[in-house]
Amino acid sequence: MQIIVMSDTHGAAPAAERVLRMHEDADLIVHLGDGEREMSRFLDTMPWLEDKLQYLKGNCDTGQLIYRTHRTFTQSLPYGHRLFAAHGDAFQVKFGTARIVYEARKAGADIVLYGHTHVRESRFEDGMYIVNPGSLGWPRDGQAPGYALIDILPTGVLVSLAKL
């Protein structure tokens, strides 16, 4: 299973479209928020992606353009893995990941995805994969705009941070 994770596009529609077109065959697309306008547009032009897309409301989103907008998202994955995702603002991720990791553990997850900081991160700590894809719109880590690819394999989880 392949999961595409993007966040904080903030109007960078060409970057989001490039990622979506490169990975149309992904099994799941998770947008961690602050990109509601461009994702709504893509659902109009690429409706076949709708069943694959989970959009999480960011602090800059109105929540009115995409009807399936959530604050958090949890999903069981193959091989006994479980995903917990949120934009991150409600868990104060700019001050650390302890709160969001705590919520992910409560949900039985071993993979946590978050955005909001615009800084990419991928680490494995105490049995938890902690992933922030960075920003496709306004990266704040001195790197090119980015996103994450997560492959759920029989042998484990492979996380790759990709740059545009």
C-alpha positions as CSV (number, residue, x, y, z in Angstrom):
1,M,0.0,0.0,0.0
2,Q,1.3,3.4,-0.9
3,I,0.2,6.6,0.9
4,I,0.9,10.1,-0.4
5,V,1.0,12.8,2.3
6,M,1.0,16.5,1.6
7,S,0.3,19.6,3.7
8,D,0.2,23.3,3.8
9,T,-0.1,24.0,0.1
10,H,-1.6,27.5,0.8
11,G,-2.6,28.0,-2.8
12,A,0.4,26.3,-4.5
13,A,-2.0,24.5,-6.9
14,P,0.7,23.6,-9.5
15,A,2.8,21.9,-6.9
16,A,-0.1,19.9,-5.5
17,E,-1.3,19.0,-9.0
18,R,2.2,17.8,-9.9
19,V,2.3,15.5,-6.8
20,L,-1.2,14.2,-7.5
21,R,-0.4,13.5,-11.2
22,M,2.9,11.8,-10.4
23,H,1.2,9.5,-7.8
24,E,-2.3,8.9,-9.2
25,D,-1.9,5.2,-8.5
26,A,-1.3,5.7,-4.8
27,D,-3.8,3.8,-2.6
28,L,-4.4,6.7,-0.2
29,I,-3.8,10.5,-0.4
30,V,-3.8,12.4,2.8
31,H,-3.7,16.2,2.8
32,L,-3.0,17.5,6.2
33,G,-4.7,20.9,5.7
34,D,-4.3,24.5,4.6
35,G,-4.9,23.7,1.0
36,E,-8.7,23.5,0.8
37,R,-9.1,25.7,-2.3
38,E,-6.7,23.8,-4.5
39,M,-7.9,20.3,-3.3
40,S,-11.5,21.3,-3.9
41,R,-10.5,22.3,-7.5
42,F,-8.7,19.0,-8.1
43,L,-11.7,17.0,-6.9
44,D,-13.7,18.8,-9.5
45,T,-11.2,18.1,-12.3
46,M,-10.0,14.6,-11.0
47,P,-13.1,13.1,-9.4
48,W,-11.6,9.6,-9.5
49,L,-9.3,10.7,-6.6
50,E,-12.2,11.5,-4.3
51,D,-12.4,8.0,-2.8
52,K,-8.6,8.0,-2.1
53,L,-8.5,11.4,-0.6
54,Q,-8.7,12.2,3.1
55,Y,-8.6,16.0,3.7
56,L,-7.9,17.4,7.2
57,K,-9.0,20.9,8.1
58,G,-6.1,23.2,8.7
59,N,-6.2,26.4,10.8
60,C,-6.4,28.5,7.5
61,D,-9.3,26.4,6.0
62,T,-12.9,27.4,6.2
63,G,-14.1,23.8,5.9
64,Q,-16.8,24.8,3.4
65,L,-15.3,23.7,0.1
66,I,-14.6,20.0,0.8
67,Y,-17.6,18.2,2.3
68,R,-15.5,15.4,3.9
69,T,-13.3,17.7,6.0
70,H,-12.1,16.3,9.4
71,R,-9.9,17.6,12.2
72,T,-8.4,14.1,12.7
73,F,-8.3,10.9,10.8
74,T,-7.6,7.4,11.9
75,Q,-7.4,4.4,9.6
76,S,-6.3,0.7,9.9
77,L,-3.7,-0.2,7.4
78,P,-2.3,-3.6,6.1
79,Y,0.0,-5.7,8.2
80,G,-1.4,-4.5,11.6
81,H,-0.4,-0.8,11.2
82,R,-2.7,2.0,12.1
83,L,-2.5,5.7,11.0
84,F,-3.5,8.8,13.0
85,A,-3.4,12.2,11.1
86,A,-4.2,15.8,12.0
87,H,-3.2,19.2,10.8
88,G,-1.4,19.7,14.1
89,D,-2.4,23.1,15.3
90,A,-4.9,21.7,17.9
91,F,-2.0,19.6,19.3
92,Q,0.4,22.6,19.4
93,V,3.0,20.8,17.3
94,K,5.1,24.0,16.9
95,F,6.1,23.3,20.5
96,G,6.8,19.5,20.0
97,T,5.0,16.3,19.1
98,A,4.3,14.9,22.6
99,R,0.5,15.8,22.5
100,I,-0.1,14.4,19.0
101,V,1.9,11.3,19.7
102,Y,-0.1,10.8,22.9
103,E,-3.4,11.0,20.9
104,A,-2.1,8.7,18.2
105,R,-1.2,6.1,20.9
106,K,-4.7,6.5,22.4
107,A,-6.1,5.7,19.0
108,G,-3.9,2.6,18.7
109,A,-1.8,4.1,15.9
110,D,1.8,3.4,15.2
111,I,2.0,6.1,12.4
112,V,1.3,9.7,13.1
113,L,1.1,12.4,10.4
114,Y,0.9,16.1,11.0
115,G,1.5,19.4,9.3
116,H,1.2,23.0,10.4
117,T,4.9,23.7,11.0
118,H,5.9,23.7,7.4
119,V,9.0,21.8,8.5
120,R,9.5,18.2,7.2
121,E,10.3,15.5,9.7
122,S,10.5,11.7,9.6
123,R,11.6,9.7,12.6
124,F,10.9,6.4,14.4
125,E,10.6,6.7,18.1
126,D,9.3,4.3,20.7
127,G,7.5,2.2,18.1
128,M,5.9,5.3,16.4
129,Y,6.6,6.6,13.0
130,I,6.3,10.4,13.2
131,V,6.0,12.2,9.9
132,N,5.5,15.7,8.8
133,P,5.8,16.1,5.0
134,G,6.7,19.8,5.2
135,S,4.9,22.3,3.0
136,L,4.2,22.3,-0.7
137,G,3.5,26.1,-0.5
138,W,5.8,27.8,1.9
139,P,8.5,25.5,3.4
140,R,10.1,26.9,6.5
141,D,13.0,24.5,6.7
142,G,15.2,26.0,4.0
143,Q,14.4,23.1,1.6
144,A,12.4,22.8,-1.6
145,P,8.7,22.2,-1.3
146,G,8.0,18.6,-0.3
147,Y,5.7,15.8,0.5
148,A,6.0,12.3,1.9
149,L,5.6,8.8,0.5
150,I,4.8,6.0,2.9
151,D,4.9,2.4,1.7
152,I,3.2,-0.2,4.0
153,L,5.0,-3.5,3.2
154,P,4.9,-7.0,4.7
155,T,8.4,-6.3,6.0
156,G,7.6,-2.9,7.6
157,V,7.0,0.8,6.9
158,L,9.1,2.8,4.5
159,V,8.9,6.6,4.8
160,S,10.4,8.8,2.1
161,L,10.5,12.6,2.2
162,A,10.3,13.8,-1.4
163,K,11.2,17.2,-2.8
164,L,9.7,18.9,-5.8
